[in-house]
């Protein structure tokens, strides 16, 4: 029987609501949407979208590392942009993180991202 485990790390921003940073069943790891919040809780909502994207991905990286994983284990990302016109700037920063063999990705424009951020990123990774 598989058991779902909660994943938490001080290396990424703490959850800002009733959710976990990530969960795993031992085969797959699912992160919550990562905002451009530093591990100290500073929100980079006034920063350009490329800087916000980089912070979101640093949070993803920290959550993955808590399970001994890295970017190469990511199978799929979902990206929420509050302005789809920011896609090119987002994609440039995202490409720096997933430079060799990027995972599958969905990127959607939404009316609002939590906390007034420009971007939120969630991932599914191979934890097996």
N, C-alpha and C positions, 0 to 999 in steps of 0.2 A: 504494500500500500504506500503510495506517495503521500508525503506530507508537505504542505506549503509552509515555507519559512519566510519570515520577515527579514529584510536586509536593511541595516542602518549603519551609517558611517558619519563620523565627525568631519570627514574630508569634503563633504558636500553640504549644501544648504539644508537645514532641518526642514521637515515637512511643515507647511504653513496651514494645515487643516487636518481633518480626520482621514489621513491616509498614510501609507508607508512610503519611504524612498524607493523601495523595490520589494518584490516578492519573487520567490523561486520555488519550483517543484523538484529541483535537482536536474531537470532536463532543459528548461527554459527559464530565463530571468526576464522579468518585466519591470521596467522602471516607471515610476510616476513621471508626469511631465516635469521636466527640469526648467526652472526659471533662471534668469540671470541674477541670481542671488549668490553672494559669496558665502563661504563656510561661516563667516562671522555675521551673516545676516544682512549685509549691505546690498540693497537692491540697485542694480545698474540701469534703472529705467530711463535715465537721461542720456545714457551712452548711445553711440551709434549702433545700428543693428549688428554690424560685424563684431563689435566688442561684446554685445549681449549674447550673440551666438557662441562666441568663444567661451564665455562664462558658463552658459548652459552645458556645453560640451565638456568643460572641466568638471562640472558636477556629474555628468554621465560617467566620465572617466573614473572619478572617485568611487562612485557606486559600483561600477564594474570591478575595480581593483579590490574592493572589500570582499569580493568572491573569487579573487585570483584571475579575473578576466580582463580583457582589454578591447580596444576598438575592433580588432580582427574577429572577435567573437560575436559582433553585432550582426544580426540577420535582417532587421527591419527598423527603420525610424519613421516616426510621424512628427511632422513639424507644423506648428501653428504660428502663422504670421498675422499680426494685426493690420498690416498693410502689404498686400501681395506685390506692390511696387518695390518693396525692399528685397525681393527675391534674389536679385543679382548680388547684392552686398552680403546677404545671408549665405548664398551658395559659395561665395569666395572663401568665407571663414570656415564653412562646413567642409569644403574641399581640402583645407589644410589639415583637418582632423582625420578625415577618411580619404587619404591620398592615394593608396594603392588599389584596393579592391573595395569600393564603397558598397554598403548594403543596399537593399531595396529601400525606397523612400517614398513617402507621400508628403506633400507640402500643400497646405491649404490656407487660404486667407479667411480670417474669422473677424467678427465684429470687435471682439475684445479678448485680450490675453489677461489672465489674472495679474493683479497688482499693478496694472498699467504698463506691463512690459511689452516689448515689441515682438518677442519670440518665446516659444515654449517647445521643448523637444523631449520626446519619449522614445525609448528603444526596447526592442525585444532581442535578447542575446541567447546564444547557445551556451548553456551552463553544464552540459553533460559531458 
